[in-house]
Amino acid sequence: MRIIAAFFIGSLIMVLPALAGKIAATVNDVPISNFDVVERTKLIRLQQPGEFNNLSAAAIQRRVLDMLIEEAVKKQAALKQGFSVSEADIQEAIRHLEQQNKMAVGELAKTLTERGIALNTLTDQILADLLWLQVLQKNRTDAFEVSEAALKEKQEQIRKILAMPAAIVSEILVADEATIRTVAEGLKDSRFDDLARLYSIAPTKKEGGFVGEIGPAHYGAAVWAVLDKLGAGQLSDPIQTDKGWLIVAIHDKKAPLTGDYVDIWDVVQASFPLPFEAPIKGCDTFEMHAKGTAFPGSLQRGMVSPAQLPVPLKELLTPLKTGTLAGPVTVESGVMYFMKCEETQRKLVPSLEELKEQAQLEQMALLSDKLLTGYKRLAVIVSHC
């Protein structure tokens, strides 16, 4: 017996370091293994592709381990307070995930198996979430109730923002009047972006002066009053501001959006070297044709509001039926064609009920952070990474 006991103790001494190497952390003496970290990493990559882009292997491990530590703290806090989750609750959550992702019943488990991810990696995550939700519900207060007056005020704020005009612009900002006069003269035969890189003192200098979309508040009312009178493709005269002298190039103007809904078009566009006479009907046919004959990279498809399209393009597309080709429109590189694929409406202003739900979710997130911080201070957390 002594020989057997000695052999067992000796073996245990040899095995313990290997076991220790498999433990990534403990939370109140409950272990989180390196296997748990690897499996959760695979699950996150499936749930959120690109989540770990540009991160080193060590940074990914640290981030996932932090998630698992917080999950363990939440789960232990909930169980200590007597909360529980049934297997039926977990299965219902899985069915809900399948419905959200338009999967058949059982397809989620099959997908995890195909990706080499243990099913309990997902069910452990669901268990922690459902337990923590009960903790949050217990700690909710009357402060979670948002008044109707506050919600209506939020609606009006959204409407005011949508009603603001906008422009897509580039800028050249210099310190003195003499330099801006030199720039203005140079714009007669030089590119705006080249002169911006040469003369501008604004942070946009590296981008050739490109600012992007702005509203009246960006430069202030006085400058906007000047810009508002300009159309797409026009330059402002030199404008004196408190930061220096400014010339602005207007690339496009966007009209204010009014009402709680806006018309949305699904539009395809592409540029070609020459006009064509092919009888094209339907967006799929147009896209297929463009992939073989259009300039590389010119084929684009997206949702746009006709209210914010340049006037000539809006006038071109408005009378067309969906699936009908519009063009050719002559451009510097050749010709462009457009096609309207679908006409829909998009809700711009959330309802009072939607705003209330959003506000409560924000309050719930703040409560979650507060409670988690408190429980983590009470927990004994040991990381082996």
N, C-alpha and C positions, 0 to 999 in steps of 0.2 A: 504493500500500500504506500509505503514511504517513497518507493521508486516511482510509482505512478503519480503521486502527489508532486514530487519534485519535477517530473517531466511536465505535468500540467502547468505548474507555476512558471517553469522556464519557458514554455510555449507562450504563456500569457504575456510574459515580459517582452517576448519577441513581437507579439501581435499588437500590443498596445500602441506603439508608435505608428504603425500602419493605420490603425483605427483613428488615432488622433489626426492623422493627415487627411482623413475623410470628413472630418468635422470642420465646417466653414465658420460656424458661430454657435453660441448657445444663448438662449433667452430664458432666464430663470431656470437654468440647468436643462432646458429642453433643447436638443441639438437640431441644427440645420446643417445638412450634409452638403458636400460638394456636388453630389449627385442631384440634390434638390436644385442647386444653383444652375447646373447644366440643363436640367429638364425645363426649368422655368424660363431660361434664356431661349430655348427652342420654341416654347409656347409664345413668348412675347414676339419673337421674330415672325411667327405665323399670324398673330393678332395685329401687329403693328409693323409691317414691313418698312425698313428704313429707320427704325427707332434707334439703332445703334450705329448708324452711318458715322464715319470719321472718329469712332472711338476705338481705343486700343483694347486688347483682350483683357488687360487688368482693369481698365475703367468699366468695361461691360460687367465683369464679375463683381466689382464693387457696387455698381448701381443695382444689379439684380439682388445681391445679398442684402443691401439696404432695404429693398422692397420686401424681401422675405422676413427680415427682422421686424419691420413695422407690422407685417401681416401677423406674425407670431404674437407680438404685443397686443394687437387688437383682439385676436382670437382668445388669448389667455384672459384678458380683461373681461371679455363678454362671458366666457365660461364661468369665471369667478363670480359673476353677478347672477348666475343661474339661467342664462339664455341658452337656447338649443336650436338646432336646425335638423329637420327630419330628412331622410333619404328622398321622400316625395318632394320636398322643397327644392332639393338639389336637382332632381330630374326635371322639375318644372322650369328651373332656371336654364337648364341645358336646352329644353324645348324652345324657350324664349330666344335663346341665342341662335338656334337653328332657323327660327322664323325670321329673325332680323337679317340673317345672311342668306335667306331664301334656300335653305337646305331641307332635304327630306328628313323625316324622323330617323335617328340613328346615324345620319351622315356625318355629324360632327365627330363622334367617336371613331368612325371609320377613317376620317381625315387625319385625326391625331395618330392613329395606328400606322397609317401610311407614311407619316412624317417621323415615325419613331419616337413619339411623345407619349409617355404614360398617361392614361386617362385620369389617374388620381392627381396629376399635376394641375389639371383644370378643376377638378372637384374640390381640391384643397383651397384653391383661390376663391371659388364660389362660396365655400363654407365660411371662410374668413369674411368675405364681403357681406353675407347674409347675417352673420353674427354681429358684425360691427354696425350694420344698419339698425339692429334692435337697440344697441347702445345709444346711437344717435337719436332714435325715436324717444327713448326714455328721457334724454336730456334736452329735448326740445322745449322751448319756452314760448310764451305769448308773443315774444319779440319776432317770431317767425311769421306772424301775421302782418301783411303789408296792407296799408289803407288804400281804398279805392282812389282817393285823391292823389296819393303818391304815384299810383300806377298810371292815372290819366296824365299826370305831369310828365312821366317818362315817355308816354306816347307822343305828347306834344313836342318834347325834345327831339325825338326821332324824326317827326315830321319836319321840324325846322331844319335839321341837318340835311334831310333829303331835298328840301326845297332850295338849298343853296346852289347857285351855279358853280361850275367847275371848269378848269382849263388844264390841258397838259402842256407844260412849258419847259423851256430851257432858259438859262440866265447867264449874263456876264456882269459881275460886280467888280468895280474898281474903286480906288481910293479918292481920285480927284477928277475934276472936270476935263483937264487936258487929256488924260488917258482915255476917258470915255469918248472924247471927240476923235481920237486916233482909232479907237475900236469902230466907231460908227462909220468912219471913212473906209476902214479896212473891210467892212461887211459888204461893200459894193462889189468886191471881186474875190472875197475869201470865205471859206466855210465858217459857220457860226461856231461849230465845236472846236475847230482849230484855234480860233481867236480866244475862245473860253480857256483852253488849256494854256495859251500863251500869256493872257493878261488877267484873267479872273482871280480874285482873292477869296472867292466863296468856296466852301467845302466841296461843291459840285464840280470844281475845276477838273478833277481827275476823270470825271465822266463826260467831259466836253460840255459842261454846263447843264446837263440834263437834270431837271428837278423831279418831273413826274406830274401827278395830278395835284392841283392846289385849288383852294377856295378863297373867298374874300379875306379871310383872316390871315392868310399866309404872309402877305406883304403889308397888309393894312388897307383901310378903306380908300386912302388917297391913291395908292398905286393900283388897286383893283378898279377904281373908276376909270383909269386909263386903259387897263387891259380889257375891261368889259366892252369897250368900243371897238376892239380889234377882232378880226376874224382869223380862222385857221390859215396858217402860212404867212402871217404878217409879223413884223417886228415893231416893237415900241420905239419911240424916240428916247433919248437918254432921260432918265428920271432920277432926280436927287432924292435920296432917302437918308435916314439917320445913320445908316451903315456905309454910305458911299454913293456912287453913281451906278445906275442899273440900266441894262437893256435886256428886254425879255422877248423871246421868240415864242409865238403861239403855235403849237403843233395841232391842237384840236380843241374845240369848245364842247362842253356838255351842258345841255339844258337842265334846269331844275326838274326834279321829279315831284309831282303832286298826286294826292290821293293815296289810298292804302294799298293799292295794287298797281302793277305796271305790266304792260305788254312785253313779252319776251319772245324773241325769234331765235330759232336754232339755225345758224347760218354757216355755209361752207364757202370758202373762197380760195382761189389759186391763181398764180401768175403763169403765163405762157409766153413763149417767144413770138408766136404768131396767132392770129385768129383761126378758129376752126369751125367747120360746118357740120360736125357730127351730131346726129339727132339724139340728144341726151335728155332723158327724163328720169327724175328721181335722184336723191342725194347719194345713194350707194353707187349708182352708175357713174355719177359725176366724180366721186372720190376715186373710183377705180380707174377712170380715164385720166384723172389728174396725176395719179401715182406713176403713170407711165410716161406722161408727156409734159407735165408742169415743171417749172424751175424747182430744183431740190430745196426743200424746206419751206416752200411757199404755200403748200396745202395746209389750211387751218380750218378748224370747225369749233364753234363755241356759241354760248348763249349771249345775246346782246339785246339791249333795250333800244327800240327804234327811236325813242325820245332823245337818246344820247348819241345817235349816229350822226356823222357829218351830213348836212342837208342834201348834197347831191346823191349820196348813197341811199339815204332814206327815201328820197323821191324815186330812185331807181327800183328799190325793192318793195315799196308799199303796195303798188297795184298788182304785183305778181302773185300767182297762185303758188302754193307750196309744190316743190319738185320741178319748178320751171326755171330754166337758165336765164340769168341776166348778164348782159355784156355783149361784146367786149368793151371794156373801159381802157382807153389808152393811158399807159403809165410810162415812166422813163425807160424801164427795162423791157417793155413789151406790152402785153394786154392782160387784164384781169377779168375773171368771170366770178359771178356770185350765184348762190342758190339758197333759197329759203326752204328749210326742211320741215319746220313745224312752227306754229304760232300758239303760244300759251300765255298764261298770266302768272306772275309771281307776287306773293304777298310781301309787301315792303314793311308794313307796320304791324307788329305782333298784337294779338288781341289782349284784353286785360287779363284773361285767364292764363295766356301764355307768358305774359310778363310776370304774373304772380308766381307761376311755377319756376321761372328763371330766377327770380329774386330768392325764393325759398331754397333752390339748389345752391345758390351762392352762399346763403346763410348756413346751410348744412355743411358746405365745404369748410367754412371758417370754424364752425363748431368742431368738425372732425379734426382739423389741425390743432385746435386748442386742447381737446381731450387727449389726442395721441401724444402731444408734447408732455402732458402731465403723466400719462401712464409710462412713457419711456423713461422719465426721471425716476420712477419708482422701480423700474425693472433692472435686473442684473444682466447686462448684455456683455458677452465676451466674444470678440471677433478673433478668429485665428488666421485671417488673411493678412 
